């Protein structure tokens, strides 16, 4: 009896988390591309370089 209710709740949580993650990626797509390009060029980034990219640099 409770298995169905629990599974439904888990499904709702997963769907909500997926929607939130998808929106975060969409909202920060430019930063994601900048970071990916920097990693392709340099292979590694230190914390100050990541901070600069996250700040819009």
Backbone as JSON, one array per atom type, in Angstrom:
{
  "sequence": "XXXXXXXXXXXXXXXXXXXXXXXXXXXXXXXXXXXXXXXXXXXXXXXXXXXXXXXXX",
  "N": [[0.82, -1.19, 0.0], [1.84, 1.36, 0.89], [4.04, 1.43, -0.71], [3.49, 2.23, -3.36], [2.76, 4.9, -2.92], [5.13, 5.92, -1.85], [6.89, 5.51, -4.01], [5.75, 7.2, -5.87], [6.16, 9.66, -4.65], [8.96, 9.76, -4.61], [9.39, 9.82, -7.35], [8.27, 12.33, -7.96], [10.07, 13.98, -6.58], [12.46, 13.46, -7.97], [11.77, 14.33, -10.56], [11.31, 17.05, -10.01], [13.9, 17.82, -9.18], [15.31, 17.34, -11.54], [14.13, 19.24, -13.26], [14.91, 21.6, -11.98], [17.73, 21.4, -12.15], [18.02, 21.41, -14.95], [17.1, 23.99, -15.54], [19.0, 25.55, -14.17], [21.27, 24.96, -15.7], [20.48, 26.03, -18.2], [20.21, 28.74, -17.46], [22.83, 29.38, -16.95], [24.36, 28.87, -19.17], [26.19, 30.27, -20.84], [28.36, 30.71, -19.09], [29.03, 28.06, -18.57], [29.91, 27.27, -21.13], [32.13, 28.99, -21.4], [33.76, 28.0, -19.35], [34.16, 25.37, -20.22], [35.54, 25.84, -22.63], [37.84, 27.11, -21.63], [38.92, 24.99, -20.17], [39.45, 23.22, -22.26], [41.49, 24.59, -23.54], [43.46, 24.95, -21.53], [43.52, 22.68, -19.94], [43.57, 22.37, -17.11], [42.21, 24.26, -14.37], [42.77, 26.71, -11.89], [41.54, 27.66, -8.62], [41.2, 30.46, -8.57], [40.96, 31.1, -11.27], [38.61, 29.75, -11.9], [36.85, 31.12, -10.21], [36.97, 33.64, -11.44], [35.83, 33.08, -13.96], [33.26, 32.31, -13.13], [32.37, 34.7, -12.13], [31.86, 36.07, -14.36], [33.93, 36.7, -15.97]],
  "CA": [[0.0, 0.0, 0.0], [2.68, 2.55, 0.96], [5.08, 1.37, -1.73], [3.06, 3.08, -4.46], [2.81, 6.3, -2.49], [6.54, 6.26, -1.74], [7.46, 5.58, -5.35], [5.21, 8.41, -6.48], [6.85, 10.8, -4.02], [10.33, 9.75, -5.12], [9.31, 10.27, -8.74], [8.05, 13.78, -7.92], [11.32, 14.61, -6.16], [13.41, 13.33, -9.08], [11.31, 15.23, -11.63], [11.58, 18.41, -9.56], [15.35, 18.04, -9.21], [15.7, 17.4, -12.95], [13.7, 20.54, -13.79], [15.77, 22.63, -11.37], [19.06, 21.27, -12.76], [17.91, 21.85, -16.34], [16.98, 25.45, -15.54], [20.31, 26.08, -13.78], [22.15, 24.86, -16.87], [20.02, 27.02, -19.17], [20.5, 30.07, -16.96], [24.28, 29.58, -16.86], [24.96, 28.22, -20.33], [27.37, 31.02, -21.28], [29.45, 30.4, -18.16], [29.4, 26.67, -18.83], [30.71, 27.25, -22.36], [33.42, 29.63, -21.11], [34.56, 27.09, -18.55], [34.54, 24.25, -21.08], [36.58, 26.31, -23.55], [39.06, 27.32, -20.85], [39.48, 23.67, -19.87], [40.01, 22.67, -23.5], [42.73, 25.31, -23.82], [44.46, 24.84, -20.47], [43.36, 21.36, -19.33], [43.23, 22.53, -15.69], [41.95, 25.62, -13.9], [42.87, 26.81, -10.44], [40.33, 28.24, -8.03], [41.03, 31.87, -8.95], [40.47, 31.11, -12.64], [37.2, 29.35, -11.83], [36.13, 32.26, -9.62], [36.88, 34.68, -12.46], [34.84, 32.64, -14.94], [31.94, 32.33, -12.49], [32.01, 36.11, -11.94], [31.54, 36.64, -15.67], [35.18, 37.08, -16.64]],
  "C": [[0.87, 1.26, 0.0], [3.77, 2.57, -0.11], [4.72, 2.28, -2.9], [3.13, 4.55, -4.13], [4.25, 6.75, -2.4], [7.19, 6.42, -3.1], [6.99, 6.84, -6.07], [5.92, 9.65, -5.94], [8.29, 10.9, -4.52], [10.36, 10.26, -6.55], [9.14, 11.78, -8.8], [9.33, 14.52, -7.55], [12.34, 14.59, -7.3], [13.03, 14.27, -10.22], [11.59, 16.68, -11.25], [13.06, 18.75, -9.61], [15.85, 18.16, -10.65], [15.33, 18.76, -13.56], [14.58, 21.66, -13.26], [17.16, 22.6, -11.99], [19.05, 21.76, -14.2], [17.85, 23.37, -16.43], [18.3, 26.11, -15.16], [21.29, 26.04, -14.95], [21.77, 25.89, -17.91], [20.4, 28.43, -18.75], [21.99, 30.4, -16.98], [25.03, 28.98, -18.04], [26.2, 28.94, -20.83], [28.57, 30.72, -20.4], [29.94, 28.98, -18.36], [30.28, 26.56, -20.07], [32.08, 27.88, -22.14], [34.33, 28.69, -20.34], [35.03, 25.91, -19.39], [35.65, 24.65, -22.04], [37.9, 26.54, -22.83], [39.72, 25.99, -20.51], [40.07, 23.01, -21.11], [41.36, 23.3, -23.83], [43.82, 24.99, -22.8], [44.52, 23.48, -19.78], [43.03, 21.41, -17.84], [42.99, 24.0, -15.39], [42.15, 25.63, -12.39], [41.65, 27.57, -9.92], [40.12, 29.69, -8.42], [40.52, 31.99, -10.39], [38.99, 30.71, -12.7], [36.36, 30.49, -11.27], [35.93, 33.37, -10.65], [35.83, 34.33, -13.52], [33.42, 32.71, -14.36], [31.45, 33.76, -12.28], [31.71, 36.8, -13.27], [32.76, 37.05, -16.46], [35.56, 36.22, -17.79]]
}
